[in-house]
Amino acid sequence: AAAVPGPLDKGCSLRRSLRLPASAAAEGMKRPLGRRYGLWFRLRKLILWLLGVYIAIPFLVKLCPAIQAKLVFLNFVRVPYFIDLKRPQDQGLNHTCNYYLQPEEDVTIGVWHTVPAALWKNARGKDQLWFEEALGSSHPVILYLHGNAGTRGGDHRVELYKVLSSLGYHVVTFDYRGWGDSIGSPSERGMTYDALHVFDWIKARSGDNPVYIWGHSLGTGVATNLVRRLCERETPPDALILESPFTNIREEARSHPFSIYRYFPGFDWFFLDPITTSGIKFANDENVKYISCSLLILHAEDDPVVPFHLGKKLYNIAATSRSFRDYKVQFVPFHTDLGYRHKYIYRSPELPRILREFLGKSEHEHHH
C-alpha cells in the first residue's frame, strides 16, 4: 500500500506518517543475528563436550583396564541375536550335535560337533553318544577356534563348518567361557585352557585320526597358545591353520583401523599397557618359535580388521624359525579383488584345493 502523505511542514516537504520506530527496526535485525549466535553457541558447546569425552576416555581406560579387556574380547556382543545355541539345526546344521563340557569347576562351555557330510544321513536323530563314537570313524577332525564377538553360531562360522564338513572333516567348535551360553569369565588363560580341554576330549575319542587346529582372528592367538603348549608336552596336532592372524595383540590394537587414538600422545601408555596389565598378550610371534607342526596361514589382502601385513609378518617369523625346519610352512594370500575381507575366505572356490594339498586327502576322499 502507498504511504499516506502527512501534513506539510515549513519546508513544504512531506513527512511519512508510517515510518517504523527505531527500536522496532533494531529488534528486527537482532532476531536473525540472535538465531545465528544461538546456533553457533550450541555447536561450540557440542564440540567442547565431544572433545572433553575424547580426552577423558584414555584416562578412563588407564584407570579401569577391564574396559580395554572387554573391547578386546567383545564377548558381550552376541550376534546373531535370538538364536538357540542348543539347536544347531536351526542354522542349517542338521548333522550337528550340541554338547556341554566342563573344563574347570564353575566353568561350562557349549560345544558343537558337525560330522562329515558322508555321515549326514546316519546322524539323523542320533544322541550325543553316537556323535562321540563317530569321532573314531576314519575321518580327520578340525578343532575350530573362533574370534572375538558373536558365538559359535555366527553366520560366517556356520558357513565354514558346512564347507569343511563337505570336504570330509569332523568340525568341533565351542564358545569360550563368557561367550554365548558358556559360563565363566573371559581371560586369555581361560580361553587357552578351554581349548586344551576340548582338544584332549577329541583325542580321547578320535583314535589315530588326524586332528587339525584352525584359529580365526583372535582365535589365532588361542590356537598358537594351545599348540605351543601341546608341542611342549610332546603331543602336537597334525597341523595348524591360522586364518587372518596377527603378530601380537599390541601390534593388532595399534594397527586396527577403528583405533581413532593411534596418534594420541601416550597411546601405548593409555591403551596398550592396560591390555598387558590385564594379562592379555596373544603373542603369536613368540609362540610360533616353539611350535613344531605344519603351519598354513590364510589372509585376505583387503582385511579391514587384521591388516594383511601382520599376517605376512607372522609368516616371515615362522618361516625362519628353527622349530619349523622339518615342517611345511605356507602362506596363501587372497587378492583384494576377491572381496573376502576379514571373514569370507570360506567362499573361495580354491579353498578345497588348498586344504587338500596342504593336509592331504581325507580318508573319505580315499574311499571314493
C-alpha positions in Angstrom: 0.0 0.0 0.0 1.3 3.5 -0.8 2.3 5.6 2.1 -0.3 8.1 3.2 1.1 11.7 2.9 1.2 13.6 6.2 0.8 17.4 6.8 3.2 19.8 5.1 6.0 21.2 7.3 7.5 24.7 6.9 9.9 23.4 4.2 7.0 22.2 2.1 8.3 18.5 2.5 6.2 15.6 3.2 6.6 13.7 6.4 5.8 9.9 6.2 3.5 9.0 9.0 4.1 5.3 8.6 7.8 5.2 9.4 8.9 2.4 11.8 10.2 3.4 15.2 14.0 3.0 15.5 13.6 0.4 18.3 11.4 -1.9 16.2 13.9 -1.8 13.3 16.8 -2.7 15.6 14.8 -5.6 17.1 14.2 -7.0 13.6 17.9 -7.1 12.9 18.7 -8.7 16.2 16.5 -11.7 15.5 18.5 -13.4 12.7 21.7 -12.4 14.5 20.4 -14.0 17.7 19.4 -17.2 15.9 22.9 -17.4 14.3 24.6 -16.8 17.6 22.4 -19.3 19.4 23.2 -22.0 16.8 26.9 -21.3 17.0 26.8 -21.4 20.8 25.1 -24.8 20.7 27.5 -26.1 18.1 30.5 -24.9 20.1 29.1 -26.4 23.2 28.7 -29.8 21.4 32.3 -29.6 20.1 33.7 -28.9 23.5 31.6 -31.7 25.0 32.9 -34.2 22.4 36.4 -33.0 22.9 36.1 -33.5 26.6 34.8 -37.1 26.1 37.6 -37.8 23.6 40.2 -36.7 26.1 38.5 -38.3 29.1 38.3 -41.8 27.6 42.1 -42.6 27.6 42.2 -41.7 31.3 39.2 -43.8 32.0 40.7 -46.8 30.2 44.0 -46.3 32.1 42.2 -46.3 35.4 40.0 -49.3 34.5 42.0 -51.8 32.4 38.9 -54.1 32.5 37.3 -51.8 29.9 40.1 -52.4 27.4 39.9 -56.2 28.1 36.1 -56.0 27.2 37.0 -54.2 24.0 39.5 -57.0 23.1 37.1 -59.9 23.8 33.8 -58.2 22.8 32.2 -61.3 24.3 29.1 -59.2 25.3 28.3 -58.8 21.6 26.1 -61.8 20.8 25.5 -61.9 17.0 23.2 -63.1 15.6 20.7 -62.4 18.3 17.7 -64.6 19.2 19.2 -68.0 18.1 19.0 -71.1 20.3 22.5 -72.4 20.6 21.1 -75.7 21.8 19.5 -76.2 18.3 22.3 -76.0 15.6 19.8 -77.5 13.2 18.0 -74.1 13.2 21.2 -72.8 11.4 21.0 -75.5 8.7 23.4 -77.8 10.6 21.2 -80.9 10.6 24.2 -83.2 11.2 25.5 -81.3 14.3 25.2 -82.2 18.0 25.3 -79.7 20.9 27.3 -80.7 23.9 28.3 -79.1 27.2 31.8 -79.8 28.7 33.2 -78.7 32.0 36.9 -77.7 31.8 37.1 -76.4 35.4 34.8 -76.1 38.4 32.2 -73.3 37.8 33.1 -73.3 34.1 30.8 -74.8 31.4 31.3 -74.4 27.7 28.9 -75.1 24.8 30.3 -77.3 22.0 29.1 -78.1 18.5 30.2 -81.2 16.7 29.5 -81.4 13.0 30.1 -84.7 11.3 31.4 -85.1 7.7 28.7 -84.8 5.1 29.1 -88.5 4.3 27.7 -89.3 7.7 24.8 -86.8 7.4 22.1 -89.4 6.9 23.3 -91.7 9.6 23.5 -88.7 12.0 19.7 -88.0 11.9 18.1 -88.4 15.3 21.2 -89.7 16.9 22.3 -88.8 20.5 25.5 -87.4 21.9 27.0 -90.9 22.5 26.7 -91.7 18.8 28.4 -88.4 17.8 31.2 -89.0 20.3 31.8 -92.5 18.9 31.7 -91.1 15.3 34.9 -89.2 16.1 36.6 -92.6 15.9 35.5 -93.1 12.3 38.1 -92.8 9.5 37.7 -89.0 9.1 40.1 -86.3 10.2 39.0 -83.7 12.8 39.3 -79.9 12.8 39.1 -78.1 16.1 37.9 -74.6 15.2 38.7 -71.6 17.5 36.6 -68.6 16.6 37.5 -64.9 17.0 36.1 -62.2 19.3 32.4 -61.2 19.4 29.5 -63.4 18.4 29.1 -67.1 19.2 29.7 -70.5 17.6 26.5 -69.8 15.7 27.9 -66.8 13.8 26.8 -66.8 10.1 30.3 -66.9 8.6 31.4 -69.6 11.1 28.4 -71.8 10.2 29.2 -71.5 6.5 32.8 -72.6 7.2 31.6 -75.6 9.1 29.5 -76.6 6.1 32.4 -76.3 3.7 34.7 -78.3 5.9 32.1 -81.0 6.5 31.5 -81.3 2.8 35.3 -81.9 2.4 35.1 -84.9 4.8 36.1 -83.4 8.1 34.6 -83.6 11.5 34.3 -80.0 12.9 34.3 -79.4 16.6 33.9 -75.8 17.8 32.9 -74.2 21.0 32.3 -70.9 22.8 35.0 -69.9 25.3 33.9 -69.2 28.8 32.0 -65.9 28.9 30.8 -66.3 25.2 27.4 -67.4 24.0 25.8 -69.8 26.6 29.2 -70.8 28.1 29.6 -70.0 31.8 32.6 -68.2 33.3 34.7 -65.0 33.0 36.8 -64.5 29.8 40.6 -64.3 30.0 43.4 -65.4 27.8 44.4 -68.1 30.2 40.9 -69.4 30.5 40.3 -69.4 26.7 43.5 -71.4 26.2 42.6 -73.9 28.9 39.1 -74.3 27.4 40.8 -75.1 24.0 43.2 -77.6 25.6 40.3 -79.3 27.4 38.3 -79.7 24.1 41.5 -80.9 22.3 42.1 -83.6 24.9 38.4 -84.6 24.7 38.7 -85.0 21.0 41.9 -87.0 21.2 40.4 -89.4 23.7 37.7 -90.3 21.1 39.4 -89.9 17.7 41.9 -92.7 17.9 44.6 -92.4 15.2 42.6 -89.9 13.1 44.5 -86.7 12.3 43.4 -83.7 14.4 44.0 -80.2 13.0 43.6 -76.9 14.8 42.1 -73.9 12.9 42.1 -70.4 14.5 40.5 -67.3 13.1 41.3 -63.7 14.1 41.5 -63.5 17.9 41.2 -67.3 17.8 44.7 -67.5 16.2 46.0 -66.2 19.5 44.2 -69.0 21.3 45.4 -71.5 18.7 49.1 -70.7 19.0 48.9 -70.7 22.8 47.3 -74.1 22.6 49.7 -75.6 20.0 52.8 -74.2 21.8 51.6 -76.0 25.0 50.8 -79.2 23.1 54.3 -79.2 21.5 55.9 -78.6 24.8 54.2 -81.7 26.3 55.1 -83.6 23.0 51.5 -84.1 21.8 51.4 -81.7 18.9 48.4 -81.6 16.5 48.8 -82.8 12.9 48.7 -79.3 11.6 47.8 -75.7 12.5 45.8 -73.4 10.3 45.7 -69.6 11.0 43.1 -67.5 9.2 43.6 -63.7 9.4 46.2 -63.8 12.1 48.2 -61.0 13.8 51.6 -60.9 15.4 50.6 -60.0 18.9 47.7 -58.1 20.5 49.6 -54.9 20.9 50.5 -54.6 17.3 47.0 -55.6 16.3 45.5 -52.9 18.6 47.9 -50.3 17.2 47.1 -51.3 13.6 43.4 -51.7 14.0 41.5 -49.3 11.6 39.0 -48.4 14.3 41.7 -47.2 16.6 41.0 -43.5 16.5 43.5 -42.9 19.2 46.6 -44.3 17.5 48.1 -40.8 17.1 47.0 -39.7 20.6 50.0 -38.6 22.7 50.9 -41.5 25.0 48.8 -44.1 23.0 50.8 -47.1 24.3 50.7 -45.9 27.9 47.0 -45.2 27.8 45.7 -48.1 25.7 48.2 -50.8 25.1 49.7 -51.1 28.6 46.3 -51.7 30.2 45.8 -54.7 27.8 49.1 -56.1 29.0 48.2 -55.3 32.6 45.0 -57.4 32.1 47.2 -60.4 31.2 46.3 -60.3 27.5 49.2 -60.9 25.1 48.2 -63.4 22.4 51.8 -63.4 21.3 51.6 -65.4 18.0 55.0 -64.1 17.0 56.6 -65.6 20.1 54.5 -68.8 20.1 55.5 -69.8 16.5 59.1 -70.1 17.7 58.1 -73.0 19.9 55.7 -74.8 17.5 56.7 -77.9 15.6 54.0 -79.0 13.2 52.9 -77.9 9.7 51.5 -74.4 9.5 49.2 -72.8 7.0 48.3 -69.1 7.0 45.4 -67.7 5.1 44.9 -63.9 4.8 42.9 -61.6 2.6 44.7 -58.5 1.3 41.6 -56.4 1.9 41.2 -57.4 5.5 39.9 -54.3 7.3 40.2 -55.7 10.9 43.6 -57.5 11.0 45.8 -55.8 8.4 47.3 -58.1 5.8 50.9 -57.0 6.6 50.6 -58.5 10.1 49.8 -62.0 8.7 52.7 -61.7 6.3 55.0 -60.6 9.1 53.9 -63.6 11.2 54.6 -65.9 8.3 58.1 -64.4 7.8 58.9 -65.1 11.5 57.6 -68.6 11.4 59.3 -69.4 8.1 62.7 -68.5 9.5 62.1 -70.2 12.9 64.2 -73.3 13.6 61.2 -75.1 15.1 59.6 -75.4 11.7 62.8 -76.6 9.9 61.3 -80.1 9.4 57.7 -78.9 8.7 55.8 -77.3 5.9 55.0 -73.6 6.4 52.8 -72.0 3.8 51.2 -68.5 3.3 48.2 -68.1 1.0 47.1 -64.6 0.2 43.7 -63.7 -1.3 43.7 -60.8 -3.7 41.7 -57.6 -2.8 39.5 -58.0 -5.9 38.0 -61.2 -4.4 36.4 -59.2 -1.6 36.9 -61.8 1.2 37.9 -59.2 3.7 38.1 -60.5 7.3 35.8 -63.4 7.4 34.7 -64.6 4.0 37.7 -66.8 2.9 35.4 -69.8 3.2 33.8 -68.5 -0.1 36.9 -69.2 -2.0 36.5 -71.9 -4.6 40.2 -72.6 -4.2 39.9 -73.4 -0.5 39.2 -77.2 -1.0 42.3 -77.5 -3.2 44.4 -75.5 -0.8 43.4 -77.7 2.1 43.7 -80.9 0.1 47.3 -80.1 -1.0 48.3 -78.9 2.5 46.6 -81.5 4.7 46.5 -84.4 2.2 43.4 -86.2 1.0 40.9 -87.2 3.8 40.0 -90.8 4.3 36.6 -90.0 2.9 38.2 -89.0 -0.4 40.4 -92.0 -0.4 37.4 -94.3 -0.2 35.8 -92.6 -3.2 
